Amino acid sequence: MTVLLAGPLAQKATAQQEMSYIGELGFTAGGAHYFGDINTTTGLRAVKPTVGIFYRKYFNDYVGARAHFRFMQLGYSDVYNTNEFQRRRNLSFNSDVFELALQGDFNFFRFEPGSYDYRFSPYLTLGISAFHFNPYAYYNGNKYFLQPMHTEGQGTSAYPDRKPYSLFSYAWLMGGGMKYSLSRRVNLGLEVLFRFTQTDYLDDVSTTYAGISAFPTKADGSATLAAILQDRSNVTGAPIGVQGRQRGNSRDKDQFATIELTLGILFTSYRCKF
């Protein structure tokens, strides 16, 4: 009788101590890149750094959800463009971006960290993020933030319909990656994530030139910094920034993407699943 009961009792004790994954604290690092009015050909000439931290909640072996905070830098310049108009336009920008994202992760394969058979899976990730940006440019070696300059006439009497743009926006996220379990406690991964933003001013470029007349001169009659930064084409030849001439493409929003290495530390609990 003792021998017969030993098997079921041992199985029950094992079941009661079965390990379950409840969450994952992770860190990410990689590169970020911008696509928009200054980079219209998806060129990859200005990859900049990104770092992040996330917490992922596991629901089962296939589905999880996470909150992910990232800091990244974005930028581009017309000097990288071969199109004659863009090269003559000579605009550029950089921006620090702070992003908080909510993402759902869907594994294509069953994923059980630490196991021999289920330690690898590609995955799809979808979500939404809110982010803060603040484009700036350099002139004579000095850094100037562009949004307060109203470089396309925003908030001026000449363009009452153009309102100053917000430095906060949101984006729809779509991407994918691969993850591999090194042990029961540690995961490694690689993720590519694309953002469809809801702003066209990530680069401070969207519509047409306001023209030099939209910017009042200084007391001595010289051009203000805003007037200079709205049209930088004089560096490459005769100025092209006449009022109404196309400066950007307002029909399409700006976009950006990241590629990141991920390191995750798993949290577990022991409980009976049946």
Sequence and secondary structure as in RCSB ss.txt:
>XXXX:A:sequence
MTVLLAGPLAQKATAQQEMSYIGELGFTAGGAHYFGDINTTTGLRAVKPTVGIFYRKYFNDYVGARAHFRFMQLG
YSDVYNTNEFQRRRNLSFNSDVFELALQGDFNFFRFEPGSYDYRFSPYLTLGISAFHFNPYAYYNGNKYFLQPMH
TEGQGTSAYPDRKPYSLFSYAWLMGGGMKYSLSRRVNLGLEVLFRFTQTDYLDDVSTTYAGISAFPTKADGSATL
AAILQDRSNVTGAPIGVQGRQRGNSRDKDQFATIELTLGILFTSYRCKF
>XXXX:A:secstr
 HHHHHHHHHHHHHHHT EEEEEEEEEEEEEEEEESSS  S   S  EEEEEEEEEEESSSSEEEEEEEEEEEEE
EEGGG  SHHHHHH  EEEEEEEEEEEEEEEESS   TT SSSSEEEEEEEEEEEEE   EEEETTEEEESGGGT
TT TTSTT TT     SEEEEEEEEEEEEEESSSSEEEEEEEEEEEES S TTS  SB   GGGS   TTS   H
HHHHH  GGGTSS    TT B S TTS  EEEEEEEEEEEEEEEE    
